[in-house]
Amino acid sequence: MAASSSAPALQARVHKLLGSRAELEATQALLNTLVAGEPLAQLATGGSLAELRRSLRAALEDQQLALADAALRGLAHTLEGASQLRARVEALDARCTRVQSFLEATKRETQQVQADAARLAERKERMQRELDDVRAFLARYQLSEHETQGLYAQSLGDEHMPAFLDTMERVQQVKLDCKALAGAGDVGCALELLDAVGKSQAVGFERLYQWTSNKCAEMHDSEPSGLLHRAIALLRDRPDFYNYCKECVTASRRAVLVRRFVVALTRGGPNGIPRPIELHAHDPVRYCGDMLAWVHQAVATETEFFRVLFDGDLALELPSAATATATAMTAAAAAAGADAPEAASASMVGGAFDGVARPLEVRVEQTLTSQSGLAVAYKLVLLLAFYDRKFGALAPGSAVSRALAHCRASANRAFRQQLAGLADAVAASAQDYSTNLSATHAAMDAAHRLAALLEVFQTSLLPAGEPEGDLAPLFDALLPALALMCERSVQGLDATDALVFRVNNLSCVQAPLARFPEARAWHARIGRDLDEWLRQVSELEAKSVLDRAGVAPLLRSIQDFQWSLQASESASSSLAVQAEGLAPVTVATVMNGFCSELTTIAFPQLEQLAQPALRENARLLTATQLAAAYAFVYDFVYDLLALLLALVAVAQTRVGESAASDGDNRFVAAGGGSLMFVPDSNVAVVSAVRAHESAVNDDKAAATVAGEADVASTTTKLGDSTIVLDANTVTVTTTAGSSFKSASDSAVDAKKASLSTQAGADHDATVAGEADTPPTNNRPPPPPPSPGANTRGSDSRSHVQFAIRDGREKSRGVNLGGWLVAEHWMTKDAEIWWGLSSDDADHGEYAAMNLTRRELAVQRATAHRDHFITERDIEAIARAGLNTVRVPIGYWIVGFDRHDASDKREWRVFAPGALAYLDRLIREWAAKHNVAVLISMHAAKGSQNGADHSAPTVKGASFWGAYPENVATTLDAVQFLARRYAADAAFLGLGLLNEPAGSTTTDVLYRYYEDAYRRIREEDGNGCVLTLSPLLTEQSPAFMTALLPRATNVWVEWHRYFVWGYEAASEDELLRAAGPALRADVAAWAAASDKKLFIGEFSFAAARGQFSASTARLRAFARAQLSALADASGGYAFWTWRIDGDRDASDPYARWSLRNMLANGVVSSLSPA
């Protein structure tokens, strides 16, 4: 039991010992720290545990006692050290107290000494400053001893000059400082110093002048040195010395230039290059040109030489005595009537060339007196005029300039003498013509020489404004002489041959003038004379043919009858068949003979016209007059027969069939819808007319009794004509013929024949009686507006156009670009461009029509107009909330050109029929869908800017403003369109000219605008809107603000794109430009002008495709523009409605298409919101 109970106790002890091992180790470590490495007690290890415990306790207590005793001993030692330290500190404190007392006493004793030392230091500093000021003053206002010795040194060589010049510049600066000192108030000191330095400067100037004059006299071919330049600059303060140096240098350079000129004439350059000028003495132009070119180059070189040496002061002042002598000589010469003596040159450059002037003048005069041709003389005139102008600017008043002026006058006299001799020879060459009436040898020679003179003029360098630049003397000398020769030569010829001879001679002069733009006015003047002579020739030839065929008496008889009919309102309808010379058999015989004559007609005299174009034109004019004569007779007979047959038909209806069955009533169809009399029918016609008159009188009497107001009318069909007769009126509606008036003796008071031309022609174009006859077209023209369309003269003002015109609404629109004026970049799929290179297509519609076979080109253009813009487009535009379309057109749309001076008929190159499409747009589509139409003159005659949208005849060239006939044609076109659509409800107005640029000037442009306003507004009383576009470079508030003051409904039109000039712009920069910047421009215009601003073109396109990555950013760009444009008082129009390929959103041109922008949700409308 005891053994069992001790076992757990033992285990517990074991566990306790095991658990206390770490504790024992920690305790041992602690003890080790208390006693450095020595054990606390020596324990016997061989005993039991109890013994160990007892021995351990005793050992610990012994050890504690030892430690306490050691601590007490250490503390006692420390206390002893502290006591010693206290004693030492107290001793040190006593010493410090004694030192402090000593220092305080010393400070009191040295304070006075410190004050005295500070006063002495301050005085020393002040004296040093005064000394420095004195030294600076003396250094500024006096020369140093070394500098004074330099001025008075015995020798003065080139090696001493840098220091000497420095001293002289120092003297100059001292004088300036002394003058400033005197101005500050210290006059006495300043004058004393000035006197001293002035003496030194006088000595220095004397020595400097001696050195400088020697150097100037020795200066030959050397370049000016820097020392000489400094010396001359210093001598400016002594005018006498300075001017003498100028004279020395001028004389030295004069000798050098004479020597050089002689060398250039006789020996040439180094090693013979360039060759001597006199080697070309046989060629007057080359000889004079080389001499003048040498002098010109030398003048430029010498000018630079003198400018560098004298710092740009090239004036050469004459001594007073010389000036007085020259003045007296001039006055004496003037009093004696002689030429004034040549005054000395007032320029060093001119003076340097005084020696060259005389040799140059002599040689040029010798050249002018040589026997040279007219062209050579003219070359010399232009050459001398050019160099005279040059030398007058480079060396005015110099001897060489006067020599050139004298040579120029001599050359002009020589040329005028030769020209007068040529004119006299031409005038004296009368009767010198061949049997074929061709141009005489004198005329051909004159034409050849005139062309040669014009070629010379073209290659000359003569500036504008010179008298020799006027070509009038050439033509004023030759043309009258040629006219006089022709007048003398044709005295023995008949009228036709005389005119042919005149035409041949003048045309040989006119033909070469076409190559010279400078001679355009004379080319046109001669052309007008030729046109007049050709007209006279054609009239004589036509008269000859008419006389041979016996048509001339018939024409006179018809005219006499018409005059008598106009003179008497009650003339009988039977007068025509009873008039002398108008018997049916006579008319039939004459016209049959005339037709026979035409089948074998020949114009032998016209064949003698030398120029094929003039010959063909004369034939055409003659044929036209013959055709006009035939048409005149035909119309008269046809209309008279139509009227008479109408009366017969009425007579047959109202008096019975017996009148119509009379055997003498014989009218037969002559073919082609015309009628001819059959002989012996006159009696029946007269009786039929009288029967009709009787019936009408009976009906009128019956109507009066019955109280009826009208008599029933009778309608008769006669070939292609319709005749309606009632009691008062005869109306003939026919597709051919002219109006004719006839009245009966008693019953019918007014019977009139009114003609209505068949509808469906290309257009009803006429201005001053001219109309276009378009070429044959396989496609029918567009139909006329439908009868039900609300188009003309509406009394209602509900159409939006009236609200825009009156200012109640702003225009919000889109352009119909590429439709009636095709542009390749936006209509690339159109057939009109097929078969053309890209370069030709980019030229514009003129190139497309001119380079394609005519019939095919017209067919393709018509197909394009049919499909590119239709009524569906106008409907879609209206649905998008837009109220305006701006439609570009070309001048050719009107179908005429009354100012075609060159007879090129360029307007006929374009496809006809465009006016019908414009009619349909304005009178049907726009009227139906409540959209206003603004017509824009995009392509004026001659092109106003050279761009493809103006259809230029020459790519990139603009001639609109260069020729008055172009402007006049454009004026006719806009006036025609304004008149045509004045009563149409949808017609808003006209853009008078689109984007003028290139060679167009503001003078021509503004005058055109003023003339157009006067014609349309003041003469025609048309109140439509007129938009005026400034030059492309002047679309800003600084231009056109004052044009046409007090004008009504005149808008100024700008085009704003963020493409050109924005290639390097970021998207943020584009947003700022399209927003605040554009709004500021619009606001500035509103503040500067009373006219409305209309933005005629803008788009959402960018130069480098900015905004392509984000529709949101593109939408912001669009909103920025629309917000800014909302302030434009006239409104705006997007460019354009559609382009080919705009259905593809990725197309690079898609942002030019409003249709695309609407379809892709970039904008929902063009409203600013």
Buried (B, 14 or more C-beta within 10 A) or exposed (E): EEEEEEEEEEEEEEEEEEEEEEEEEEEEEEBEEEEEEEEBBEEEEEEEEEEBEEBEEEBEEEBEEEEEEEEEEEEEEEEEEEEEEEEEEEEEEEEEEEEEEEEEEEEEEEEEEEEEEEEEEEEEEEEEEEEEEEEEBEEEBBBEEEBBEBBEEEEBEEEEBEEBBEBBEBBBEBBEBBEEBBEEEEEEEBBEBBEBBBEBBEBBBEBBBEBBBEBBEEBEEEEBBEBBEBBBBBBBBBEEBBBBBBBBBBBBBBEBBBEBBEEBBEEBEEEEEEEBBBBBBEBBBBBBBBBBEBBBEBBEEBBEBBBEBBEEBBEBEBEEEEEEEBEEBBEEEEEEEEEEEBBBBBBBBBBBBBBBBEBBBEBBBEBBEEEBEBBBBBBBBBBBBBBBBBBBEBBEBBBBBBBBBBBBEBBBEBBBEBBEEBBEBBBEBBEEBEEEBBBBEBBBBBBBBBBBBBBBBEEBEBEEEBEBBEBEBBBBBBBEBBBBBBEEBBEEBEEBBBBBBBBBBBBBBBBBBEEBEEBBEBBBBBBEBBBEBBBBBBBBBBBBBBEEBBBBBBBEBBEBBBEEBEEEEEBBBBBBBEBEBBBBEBBBEBBEBBEEBBEEBEBEBBEBBBBEEBBEBBBEBBBEBBEEBBBBBBBBBBBBBBBBBBBBBBBBBBBEEEBBEBEBBEBEEBEEBBBBBBEEBBEBBBBBBBBBBBBBBBBBEEBEEEEEEEBEBBEBEBBBBBBBBBBBBBBBBBEBBBEBBBBBBEBBEEBBBEBEEEEEBBBBBEBEEEEBEBEEBEBEBBEBBEEEBEBEEBEEEEBBBBBBBEEEBBBBBBBBBBBBBBBBBBBBEBBBBEBBEEEBBBBBBBBBBBBBEBEBBBBBBBBBBEEBBEBEBBBBBBEBEBBBBBBBBBBBBBBBBEBBBEEEEBBBBBBBBBBBBBBBBBBBBBBBBBBBBBBBBBBBBBBBBBBBBBBBBEBEBBBBBBBEBBBBBBBBBBBBBBBBBBEBBBBBBBBBBBBBBBBBEBEBBBEBBBBBBEBBBEEBEBBBBBBBBBBBEBBEBEBBBEBBEEBEBBBBBBBBBBBEEBEEBEBEBBBBBBBEBBBEBBEBBBEBBEBBBBBBBBBBBBBEEBBBEEEEBBBBBBBBBBBBBBBBBBBBBBBBBBBBBBEEEEBEBBBBBBBBBBEBEBBEBBEBE
